Amino acid sequence: MRAEACMIARKLTVESDRMLTRNLISAEAARTWLSHLITEALAPIRRLDRVTRLDPLGRAASDIRADRATATAWRLMAGHGPRGRS
């Protein structure tokens, strides 16, 4: 989540600097607009977090194990066919 927060912060900084230094928007409108940007940026992160919490495999450590198991299965099928025969 830290990487996503940094990306959001950078985006907000650039956008707010652009709007406020050119006096394109009032301070109140800027607050409203930035709040909207934050909400929009957080929505996919929150959806992913909800999906991750519902995942029966759990979080990162078990995801890594599942990824390795899947990679091993694909490698075995590639080398020996889907039924384990060459």
PyRosetta script that sets phi, psi and omega in degrees:
from pyrosetta import init, pose_from_sequence

init()
pose = pose_from_sequence("MRAEACMIARKLTVESDRMLTRNLISAEAARTWLSHLITEALAPIRRLDRVTRLDPLGRAASDIRADRATATAWRLMAGHGPRGRS")
pose.set_psi(1, -25.5)
pose.set_omega(1, -179.0)
pose.set_phi(2, -62.1)
pose.set_psi(2, -42.3)
pose.set_omega(2, -179.9)
pose.set_phi(3, -62.3)
pose.set_psi(3, -41.4)
pose.set_omega(3, 178.7)
pose.set_phi(4, -64.8)
pose.set_psi(4, -40.2)
pose.set_omega(4, 179.2)
pose.set_phi(5, -63.2)
pose.set_psi(5, -40.0)
pose.set_omega(5, 178.3)
pose.set_phi(6, -64.4)
pose.set_psi(6, -40.6)
pose.set_omega(6, 178.9)
pose.set_phi(7, -64.4)
pose.set_psi(7, -42.7)
pose.set_omega(7, 178.9)
pose.set_phi(8, -63.5)
pose.set_psi(8, -43.9)
pose.set_omega(8, -179.6)
pose.set_phi(9, -60.7)
pose.set_psi(9, -43.2)
pose.set_omega(9, 179.0)
pose.set_phi(10, -62.8)
pose.set_psi(10, -44.1)
pose.set_omega(10, -179.4)
pose.set_phi(11, -62.1)
pose.set_psi(11, -44.8)
pose.set_omega(11, 179.7)
pose.set_phi(12, -64.1)
pose.set_psi(12, -39.3)
pose.set_omega(12, 179.7)
pose.set_phi(13, -62.9)
pose.set_psi(13, -48.4)
pose.set_omega(13, -179.5)
pose.set_phi(14, -62.1)
pose.set_psi(14, -49.1)
pose.set_omega(14, -177.4)
pose.set_phi(15, -64.7)
pose.set_psi(15, -43.4)
pose.set_omega(15, -178.5)
pose.set_phi(16, -68.9)
pose.set_psi(16, -40.0)
pose.set_omega(16, 176.8)
pose.set_phi(17, -60.1)
pose.set_psi(17, -44.3)
pose.set_omega(17, -179.2)
pose.set_phi(18, -61.0)
pose.set_psi(18, -45.9)
pose.set_omega(18, -176.7)
pose.set_phi(19, -72.8)
pose.set_psi(19, -42.7)
pose.set_omega(19, -173.8)
pose.set_phi(20, -79.1)
pose.set_psi(20, -34.9)
pose.set_omega(20, -179.4)
pose.set_phi(21, -71.5)
pose.set_psi(21, -23.4)
pose.set_omega(21, 178.3)
pose.set_phi(22, -96.3)
pose.set_psi(22, 3.3)
pose.set_omega(22, -178.1)
pose.set_phi(23, 53.2)
pose.set_psi(23, 41.1)
pose.set_omega(23, -179.5)
pose.set_phi(24, -84.9)
pose.set_psi(24, -10.5)
pose.set_omega(24, -174.0)
pose.set_phi(25, -153.1)
pose.set_psi(25, 147.7)
pose.set_omega(25, 177.9)
pose.set_phi(26, -75.1)
pose.set_psi(26, 163.5)
pose.set_omega(26, -179.5)
pose.set_phi(27, -60.9)
pose.set_psi(27, -42.5)
pose.set_omega(27, 179.9)
pose.set_phi(28, -65.4)
pose.set_psi(28, -44.0)
pose.set_omega(28, 177.9)
pose.set_phi(29, -64.4)
pose.set_psi(29, -35.9)
pose.set_omega(29, 178.3)
pose.set_phi(30, -63.8)
pose.set_psi(30, -43.0)
pose.set_omega(30, 177.8)
pose.set_phi(31, -59.9)
pose.set_psi(31, -45.2)
pose.set_omega(31, 179.8)
pose.set_phi(32, -63.2)
pose.set_psi(32, -45.4)
pose.set_omega(32, -178.4)
pose.set_phi(33, -64.7)
pose.set_psi(33, -45.1)
pose.set_omega(33, 179.5)
pose.set_phi(34, -65.3)
pose.set_psi(34, -37.3)
pose.set_omega(34, 176.2)
pose.set_phi(35, -61.1)
pose.set_psi(35, -41.8)
pose.set_omega(35, 177.3)
pose.set_phi(36, -62.8)
pose.set_psi(36, -43.9)
pose.set_omega(36, 178.7)
pose.set_phi(37, -59.8)
pose.set_psi(37, -42.7)
pose.set_omega(37, 179.5)
pose.set_phi(38, -62.7)
pose.set_psi(38, -45.9)
pose.set_omega(38, 179.5)
pose.set_phi(39, -59.7)
pose.set_psi(39, -44.4)
pose.set_omega(39, 179.9)
pose.set_phi(40, -65.1)
pose.set_psi(40, -39.7)
pose.set_omega(40, -178.7)
pose.set_phi(41, -71.4)
pose.set_psi(41, -34.3)
pose.set_omega(41, -178.2)
pose.set_phi(42, -78.8)
pose.set_psi(42, -23.9)
pose.set_omega(42, -175.7)
pose.set_phi(43, -55.1)
pose.set_psi(43, -52.3)
pose.set_omega(43, -179.7)
pose.set_phi(44, -66.0)
pose.set_psi(44, -31.8)
pose.set_omega(44, 178.2)
pose.set_phi(45, -65.8)
pose.set_psi(45, -43.3)
pose.set_omega(45, 179.1)
pose.set_phi(46, -66.3)
pose.set_psi(46, -38.2)
pose.set_omega(46, 177.6)
pose.set_phi(47, -63.1)
pose.set_psi(47, -44.4)
pose.set_omega(47, 178.5)
pose.set_phi(48, -62.5)
pose.set_psi(48, -39.8)
pose.set_omega(48, 178.7)
pose.set_phi(49, -63.3)
pose.set_psi(49, -41.9)
pose.set_omega(49, 178.3)
pose.set_phi(50, -62.5)
pose.set_psi(50, -44.1)
pose.set_omega(50, 179.6)
pose.set_phi(51, -63.3)
pose.set_psi(51, -42.2)
pose.set_omega(51, 179.8)
pose.set_phi(52, -62.2)
pose.set_psi(52, -41.7)
pose.set_omega(52, 179.5)
pose.set_phi(53, -66.3)
pose.set_psi(53, -29.6)
pose.set_omega(53, 179.7)
pose.set_phi(54, -84.3)
pose.set_psi(54, -12.1)
pose.set_omega(54, -178.8)
pose.set_phi(55, -63.6)
pose.set_psi(55, 123.6)
pose.set_omega(55, -178.1)
pose.set_phi(56, -64.2)
pose.set_psi(56, -20.5)
pose.set_omega(56, 179.2)
pose.set_phi(57, -79.5)
pose.set_psi(57, -17.8)
pose.set_omega(57, 179.2)
pose.set_phi(58, 94.6)
pose.set_psi(58, -151.9)
pose.set_omega(58, -173.6)
pose.set_phi(59, -94.8)
pose.set_psi(59, -155.8)
pose.set_omega(59, -166.4)
pose.set_phi(60, -50.8)
pose.set_psi(60, -50.9)
pose.set_omega(60, -175.5)
pose.set_phi(61, -60.7)
pose.set_psi(61, -44.4)
pose.set_omega(61, 179.7)
pose.set_phi(62, -73.4)
pose.set_psi(62, -28.4)
pose.set_omega(62, 175.5)
pose.set_phi(63, -63.5)
pose.set_psi(63, -41.4)
pose.set_omega(63, 179.2)
pose.set_phi(64, -63.8)
pose.set_psi(64, -43.5)
pose.set_omega(64, 178.1)
pose.set_phi(65, -62.0)
pose.set_psi(65, -41.9)
pose.set_omega(65, 179.4)
pose.set_phi(66, -65.1)
pose.set_psi(66, -41.0)
pose.set_omega(66, 177.9)
pose.set_phi(67, -62.3)
pose.set_psi(67, -42.5)
pose.set_omega(67, 178.9)
pose.set_phi(68, -65.0)
pose.set_psi(68, -41.7)
pose.set_omega(68, 179.2)
pose.set_phi(69, -63.3)
pose.set_psi(69, -41.5)
pose.set_omega(69, 178.6)
pose.set_phi(70, -64.6)
pose.set_psi(70, -44.0)
pose.set_omega(70, 179.1)
pose.set_phi(71, -62.0)
pose.set_psi(71, -41.2)
pose.set_omega(71, 178.4)
pose.set_phi(72, -63.5)
pose.set_psi(72, -43.8)
pose.set_omega(72, 179.4)
pose.set_phi(73, -61.0)
pose.set_psi(73, -44.7)
pose.set_omega(73, 179.7)
pose.set_phi(74, -65.2)
pose.set_psi(74, -39.5)
pose.set_omega(74, 179.3)
pose.set_phi(75, -64.0)
pose.set_psi(75, -42.9)
pose.set_omega(75, 178.6)
pose.set_phi(76, -64.7)
pose.set_psi(76, -42.1)
pose.set_omega(76, 179.3)
pose.set_phi(77, -66.4)
pose.set_psi(77, -37.0)
pose.set_omega(77, 178.7)
pose.set_phi(78, -65.8)
pose.set_psi(78, -37.0)
pose.set_omega(78, -177.5)
pose.set_phi(79, -84.5)
pose.set_psi(79, -28.2)
pose.set_omega(79, -172.3)
pose.set_phi(80, -126.4)
pose.set_psi(80, 3.1)
pose.set_omega(80, -178.2)
pose.set_phi(81, 82.9)
pose.set_psi(81, 165.8)
pose.set_omega(81, -175.4)
pose.set_phi(82, -64.9)
pose.set_psi(82, -21.8)
pose.set_omega(82, -179.3)
pose.set_phi(83, -104.4)
pose.set_psi(83, 10.1)
pose.set_omega(83, 179.3)
pose.set_phi(84, 83.2)
pose.set_psi(84, 12.2)
pose.set_omega(84, 178.4)
pose.set_phi(85, -109.6)
pose.set_psi(85, 149.9)
pose.set_omega(85, 176.8)
pose.set_phi(86, -93.9)
pose.dump_pdb("model.pdb")
